[in-house]
Amino acid sequence: MKIEAIGYVKKDNQGMYIELKKEYVSALTAIEGFSYLTLVWWAHLYATDDARKLRVLDKPYKKGPDKIGIFATRSPVRPNPICISPMPVQSIDMENGIIRTWWIDCEDNTPILDIKPYHPCSDTVKNAEVPEWCSHWPQSYEDSAEFAWDEEFNF
């Protein structure tokens, strides 16, 4: 099995963007009109042997349980540090393979493994339930921008 980056997250004075490798630019055909994309990315900063061996974390959330399994978090620390993030689309440069956004929860130079269009019919779940310790978190991506996330984490 071989997984390769199709592009990378970049930051500049205008914000953040995805820069695709030239051979993947044509894969953007007909993507115009999607206001959100789903990014699949490699958490390269956490791809160490030690980080990949972690199974349980000590209280990463202030209001969460004292111990929490990796699969109950969205942490980039994972056995296989593959992560997903919604990305609002600001603009797309179809010729150069640049997708601009205001913000993504990735670091500069994060390898992008795949891009998928966000479809409300398959990506939105009505009446999803979460544990009590995180039930006060925002109910949408848009609402999370105003949420005091710094009051939620112990790191």
C-alpha positions as CSV (number, residue, x, y, z in Angstrom):
1,M,0.0,0.0,0.0
2,K,1.3,3.4,-0.9
3,I,-0.3,6.7,0.2
4,E,1.1,10.0,-1.2
5,A,0.3,13.6,-0.6
6,I,-1.8,15.3,-3.3
7,G,-0.8,18.7,-2.1
8,Y,0.0,20.7,1.1
9,V,-1.5,23.2,3.4
10,K,0.1,26.6,3.1
11,K,-0.2,29.9,5.0
12,D,0.5,33.4,3.8
13,N,-0.6,36.9,4.7
14,Q,-4.0,36.3,3.1
15,G,-4.8,33.2,5.1
16,M,-4.5,29.5,4.4
17,Y,-4.8,27.5,1.3
18,I,-4.3,24.1,-0.3
19,E,-1.7,23.9,-3.0
20,L,-2.2,20.8,-5.1
21,K,0.6,19.0,-6.9
22,K,0.4,19.8,-10.7
23,E,-0.6,16.2,-11.5
24,Y,-3.8,16.6,-9.4
25,V,-5.0,20.0,-10.6
26,S,-7.3,18.4,-13.2
27,A,-9.1,16.5,-10.4
28,L,-10.7,19.9,-9.4
29,T,-12.9,19.7,-12.6
30,A,-16.5,20.6,-11.7
31,I,-15.7,21.4,-8.0
32,E,-16.8,25.0,-8.3
33,G,-20.0,25.7,-6.3
34,F,-19.2,23.6,-3.3
35,S,-19.0,26.0,-0.3
36,Y,-17.3,23.3,1.9
37,L,-14.8,20.6,1.2
38,T,-13.7,17.7,3.4
39,L,-9.9,17.4,3.7
40,V,-8.2,14.1,4.5
41,W,-4.8,14.9,5.9
42,W,-1.7,13.4,7.4
43,A,-0.8,14.7,10.9
44,H,2.9,14.7,10.1
45,L,3.9,16.4,13.3
46,Y,2.5,13.4,15.3
47,A,3.7,10.6,13.0
48,T,6.4,9.5,15.5
49,D,6.6,6.0,16.8
50,D,5.9,7.2,20.4
51,A,2.8,9.2,19.4
52,R,1.5,6.3,17.3
53,K,1.7,3.9,20.3
54,L,-0.6,6.1,22.5
55,R,-4.0,4.5,23.1
56,V,-5.3,6.4,26.1
57,L,-4.8,10.1,27.0
58,D,-4.9,11.7,30.5
59,K,-7.8,14.2,30.6
60,P,-7.3,16.2,27.4
61,Y,-10.6,18.0,27.9
62,K,-11.2,20.0,31.0
63,K,-14.8,18.8,31.4
64,G,-14.1,15.3,30.1
65,P,-13.3,12.0,31.8
66,D,-9.9,11.6,33.5
67,K,-8.9,9.1,30.8
68,I,-10.0,9.0,27.3
69,G,-9.2,6.6,24.4
70,I,-7.7,8.0,21.3
71,F,-10.8,6.8,19.3
72,A,-13.0,9.1,21.5
73,T,-11.0,12.2,20.4
74,R,-10.3,14.1,17.2
75,S,-6.7,14.4,18.3
76,P,-4.0,14.1,15.6
77,V,-2.2,11.7,17.9
78,R,-3.4,8.3,16.5
79,P,-2.2,4.9,15.5
80,N,-2.4,6.1,11.9
81,P,-2.4,9.9,12.1
82,I,-5.0,10.4,9.4
83,C,-7.4,13.3,10.1
84,I,-10.4,14.9,8.5
85,S,-11.5,18.5,8.6
86,P,-14.2,20.5,7.0
87,M,-12.9,23.4,5.0
88,P,-14.9,26.5,3.9
89,V,-14.0,27.5,0.4
90,Q,-13.1,31.1,-0.1
91,S,-11.9,30.7,-3.7
92,I,-10.5,28.2,-6.2
93,D,-7.8,28.9,-8.7
94,M,-8.5,26.1,-11.1
95,E,-5.5,26.8,-13.3
96,N,-2.9,26.6,-10.5
97,G,-4.6,24.2,-8.1
98,I,-5.0,26.6,-5.2
99,I,-8.0,26.4,-2.9
100,R,-8.1,29.3,-0.5
101,T,-9.8,29.3,2.9
102,W,-9.9,31.5,6.0
103,W,-8.8,28.7,8.3
104,I,-8.2,25.0,8.6
105,D,-7.2,23.1,11.7
106,C,-3.9,22.0,10.1
107,E,-0.4,23.3,10.3
108,D,1.6,24.9,7.5
109,N,3.0,22.1,5.2
110,T,0.5,19.5,6.3
111,P,0.3,16.8,3.6
112,I,-3.2,16.6,2.1
113,L,-4.2,13.0,1.2
114,D,-7.5,13.6,-0.4
115,I,-10.3,16.2,-0.9
116,K,-13.9,15.3,-1.0
117,P,-16.9,17.6,-1.6
118,Y,-19.1,18.2,1.4
119,H,-22.7,17.0,0.7
120,P,-25.3,17.8,3.3
121,C,-27.3,14.7,2.3
122,S,-24.4,12.4,3.3
123,D,-22.3,14.5,5.6
124,T,-24.9,15.9,8.0
125,V,-26.5,13.7,10.6
126,K,-29.6,14.9,12.3
127,N,-30.0,14.2,16.0
128,A,-26.4,12.9,16.5
129,E,-25.7,12.3,20.2
130,V,-22.5,12.9,22.1
131,P,-21.4,12.2,25.7
132,E,-22.5,14.6,28.4
133,W,-18.9,16.0,28.9
134,C,-18.9,17.5,25.3
135,S,-22.7,18.1,24.9
136,H,-22.2,21.9,25.4
137,W,-19.9,22.2,22.3
138,P,-21.3,24.0,19.3
139,Q,-23.7,22.1,17.0
140,S,-22.1,23.4,13.8
141,Y,-18.8,24.3,12.2
142,E,-20.0,27.9,11.8
143,D,-21.0,28.2,15.5
144,S,-17.6,26.8,16.6
145,A,-15.8,30.0,15.4
146,E,-17.2,31.9,18.3
147,F,-16.8,29.2,20.9
148,A,-14.2,29.5,23.7
149,W,-12.2,26.4,22.7
150,D,-9.3,27.5,24.9
151,E,-11.5,26.8,27.9
152,E,-12.0,23.2,26.8
153,F,-8.5,21.7,26.5
154,N,-5.8,20.9,29.0
155,F,-3.0,21.4,26.5
